[in-house]
Amino acid sequence: MYLEYYGLNEPPFDITPNPRFLFFSPKHREAYNHLLYGIRERKGFIQLTGEVGAGKTTICRAMLEQLGPNWETALILNPMLDGDGLIKAIAMEFGLSVKGLDLDRLETTALLNEFLLSLVDQKKDAVLIIDEAQDMSDELLEQVRLLSNLETYDRKLLQIVLMGQPELREHLNQPKLKNLRQRITVRYHLKALQFGEIGRYIQHRLAVAGSKGPPYFTTPALWRIHRYSKGVPRVLNAVCDKCCLAGFVQRKELIDYKMVGLAIRELEGNVGV
C-alpha cells in the first residue's frame, strides 16, 4: 500500500530470505566469508548458528549464488525426517531420480556416492546445507556424519553446512556426538545488529527497493525499533514495514518515536486496547 507513496519498486521489508537485500554488517560479512572459506577449501563440516531471524538463510542463499556453476548444491530446509527419508531428500535435492523408488538407505547412499564421484570427473564439487539442524535427532546427525565419509583418497566428496539456532551448539556438545563435533573445522555464531547499524540496515533495504528519499527514521525511532527488535533482522523488517504503513496512512515522510510505538502495538495485537 505504501510503495507508490514512497516511490518504491518493491517491498523493502519483506521477511523472505532474498540475497539482494542482504545487509553486510561486519558480522554478516564475516559469517559469509566463513561459509565460503570452509566450502571452497573443502573443510568438510561447517557450522553456522544464530538466533531465529538473524539472517542465516539469507547469508546462505547469497553464498550459494557466489559459488557458481562448478558447484552442485542441495538445501534441506526441514530435516525432521527419518534416516531413510533424509538420505532420499538429499538425493532428490541433488537432482537424482529416487522419488517413488523402493530403495533402502544403503541403496540411496550408493546412488548418491556414484553421483558425487561423477562430479569429480566433471571437475565439480558438491555442498549440502541443512537448515534448522538443531531439530535433528542424534540418529540423523550421525547419519549426516556418515555422509562425510564419502571421499576419494585425496578429497571429501561432500561439503556439509549445518545451520541452526544456538541450541545446535549445545546439542553438538553432547559426548555421544563427539565424532561429529571433531569434524567441524569451521564455526561461526551470527549475532544481532547493534544500535549503530540499525539506521544503515534500514536505508540499505529502502535503497535496494528503489527509495531515493523518504521515509526517514528519526534517531528516537531507531532507538525504539532496536529496543523492541533486539537487532534481529526479521523482527526489524516486521516493525519497519508497519512503520512505513503508518507513515502512508498519516501522509508523513518522517517516521518518529510515536509511530514506531503504534507499529509495535499493531504487531503485538494491542491496537485499540
Salt bridges, closest charged atoms under 4 A:
GLU10 OE2 - ARG20 NH2 2.69
GLU72 OE2 - LYS124 NZ 3.46
ASP84 OD1 - ARG105 NE 2.96
ASP125 OD1 - ARG42 NE 2.87
ASP125 OD1 - ARG155 NH2 2.46
ASP138 OD1 - HIS171 NE2 2.62
ASP138 OD2 - LYS176 NZ 3.39
GLU139 OE2 - ARG105 NH2 3.79
GLU142 OE2 - ARG145 NH2 2.47
GLU151 OE1 - LYS156 NZ 3.14
GLU197 OE1 - LYS27 NZ 3.11
GLU266 OE2 - LYS242 NZ 3.19
